[in-house]
Amino acid sequence: MKLANSASSGSLTRRAFLGAAIAAPLIAQGNRPRIVSGVMSGDTSLDRAVIWSRTDKPARMVVTWRSSERGERHKISSQSGATQATDFTCKVPLTGLPPGQRILYEVQFESATRELSEPFAGHFLTAPSKASKVRFVWSGDVAGQGWGINPERGGMHGFEAMRLREPDFFIHSGDTIYADVVIKAKSNSPTGRRGRT
């Protein structure tokens, strides 16, 4: 009888242990921050830039950057964390960057219990220290009243064409007319072609 009780007790202990082992990652995953809106860089100059991102819960933003795949890693944390008051957004200024270089960066958010989000990577170029060629692209009226989208024709080809040119910056004039004028679901051109939004 004692042996049976002992075995039963051991079985419960194993069950409890296995239950805790299975639950622990789930609990950790529930507390782990998650990047919900990607990453963004901007305000770049010769040696500075600002990195923005957004998480799903209170956390501190951590940015790691380097100037090449094998370059030295530099880690910077936000002075103030992402909170509900900031809609869980945060920014980290980077300083001391080399001019005229592609900067590779990675963003993570760290919770109060030191759990890290999955990393999210991006890159940008710092301004050159001397005069050099600059490539830029611009667009406007991209929806074209039904003649720019057409998924069956491959969607908006213009954006892919611009991306392939690897511009230094992009100016988008916007589609502000559509705030006042509704785009029709389908349009007919004078030649009889049909456009679909």
PEFEN-V863329 format. One record per run of one state. SS is the DSSP state (H for helix, E for strand, L for the rest). FROM is the first residue (numbers start at 1). LEN is the number of residues. Records with the same first field share a line. If there is no record, write none. Layout:
SS: FROM-LEN, FROM-LEN
This chain:
L: 1-1, 32-3, 43-6, 56-3, 67-7, 78-4, 83-1, 87-2, 95-7, 111-5, 117-3, 126-10, 140-4, 147-4, 154-3, 165-4, 173-3, 180-6, 189-5, 197-1
H: 2-30, 84-3, 144-3, 151-3, 157-8, 176-4
E: 35-8, 49-7, 59-8, 74-4, 82-1, 89-6, 102-9, 116-1, 120-6, 136-4, 169-4, 186-3, 194-3
